[in-house]
Amino acid sequence: MNSREKVKKIFLRNSNGSGAMWTGHPNDKTIPIYAKKWNIEPTREAIFTYLDDDCRWVMANSGYKHPQGLADFNPAWNTKRDTLSAEGCFADAENISDIEKYPWPDVKYCDFTDIYAQIDK
C-alpha cells in the first residue's frame, strides 16, 4: 500500500491500525543535525525519505501567486496589531460595504502547480 492509500484509509476510518508517518516541518536549524546523524543529504525531502514519511507539509497560502505579492488573506489588513489577540480587520465593520472594501483574493491568482509537485513526491 502506498502513502496516499494509507492516509486515505485512515481518513475513512478503514485502516489496519498501522498508522502513518508525518514528520511535519522540521526547523531549518535541525535539518543539518538530522542529516549528519543519519548520513543523508541536508534537505527536508531527504529526511522525509529516510523516515518513510507518508504526508507533506503544505502551507495553505502557497498556491496564491498575486503579481504584486499580496497575501491571499490578511487578517491585519487596515489595522494596527501589537499582539496576536488584537482585533481583526472586520472588528469595526458595520455593514456589507465595510466587508466589501477588503481586498479579497482573486481565484485567477491561484496556481497549485508547486503543491501538486510536493504531493506527488
Secondary structure, 3 states (H helix, E strand, C coil): CCHHHHHHHHHCCCCCCCCCCCCCCCCCCCHHHHHHHHCCCCCHHHHHHHCCCCCCCCCCCCCECCCCCCCCCCCCCCCCCCCCCCCCCCCCCCCHHHHHCCCCCCHHHECCHHHHHHHCC
